[in-house]
Amino acid sequence: MCCTVVGAQEMENKQVNVRNRDDPATQDRGQPIALDVAVEKLRKLRDERGRYNPFPAPAKPAEKETA
């Protein structure tokens, strides 16, 4: 399930920050996207009755193991 976060900076820039509450990798502040782009993606998801995440999180670099 996705949630949309809108803070003062996002409101000023007409952007949203979309996070997947079930994915711990996306719980931190991600890259904001334009509001109209987010709305377009969500409408497409609704119209297709999709079950995919239109807002995939960028891959995080692997942590180095210490010996």
N, C-alpha and C positions, 0 to 999 in steps of 0.2 A: 504494500500500500504506500502510495506517495503522499507526502505532505508538502505544501507550499509555504515557504517562509518569506515574509515581507517585513523588512526592517526599514529604518529611516533612510538608509543609503539606497535600498532597492526602490522605495517609493519615489525618491528624488529622481532616480534614473529610469523609472518605469520598467523595472526588472523584477524577477522573482528568483528565489533560490529553491530548487526542488530537491527534496530528499526522500529516500526510500526508508521508511521507519523500520523495516524488517532487515535492512542491510547495514550492519555496523560500519562498513567502509564509507557510507555516505552520511554519517551522523555529524561530521564536522562541516564547517561552512564551505560549501562548494563554489563553483563558478556561477555567478548569476547569469540568467539568460533573459532576453527581451520578453516582456509580457506577451506581445502579440505572437511570438514564436511558441511560447508555452501554451497559449490558448489554442493555436493551430494544431499542435501535437496532441493535446488532450481531446480536441474535437475529433481528430482522426482516430484516436484510440477508441472513443465512444462510438463513432460511426461504424468502425470495423468490429466492434465488440471484442477488441483485442485483450489479450492477457499477457502482454509483454510490457517491459519498462521502456517508454520512449525517452527516458532521461538516464541513460546508463552512466554510472560513476566512472571517472577516469581511473585507470589502473594505477595502483600505488606501487612504488618501488619495493622490491623484496628487501626485508631486513637482513643485514649481514649477521651471520652466526659468529659468536665469539668462542674460541676454544679454551 
